[in-house]
């Protein structure tokens, strides 16, 4: 950390946003709160305020985030056969739900065996940029990234402004929103919660919060 650094408004905002997500995005949060708060995730991750703060305070590279991945399962199940999949990884109502798959065809015994061997939650460590570009939802054989999901909720569902003009990925997310629930929660909000929880509970983000908090006391 730079010895002469002072807490500026951008760093103060990042710390406040991270603390807010850590405290409020718990296992009881409702969908409307997630919708309204999606602009916070957009600012941190899509607009890259988090990465700017990470580097400004003196850390190198990018923060790393551990989260479920769909890619290992896609080695077993062809993308074209996946009707719906969700990476997940959120704690909600006392349950951890990750890697949900619905396919157009029955799994073979070999696929079932290999899928079981992956375990209930297959996680990898992502750099922040990798985390945002990795697929978190699949609808009708189309991969949709975490970045696209955050932007859909923030830009299209009224959190920032309401906009009915949808591209292909956004139309598929709207279909998933209307058609699928995870643990009684609308699917895209469950995935948004997973993104936020995995972010603020990562070791690197905890390190950043501690550094920012120390800087704020100078």
PyMOL commands that set and color helices and strands:
alter all, ss='L'
color gray80, all
select helices_A, chain A and resi 9-24+31-46+49-56+71-74+79-81+109-118+128-133+146-156+168-179+187-200+203-216
alter helices_A, ss='H'
color red, helices_A
select strands_A, chain A and resi 64-68+82-92+95-103+123-127+135-139+142-145+181-182+185-186
alter strands_A, ss='S'
color yellow, strands_A
deselect
rebuild
show_as cartoon
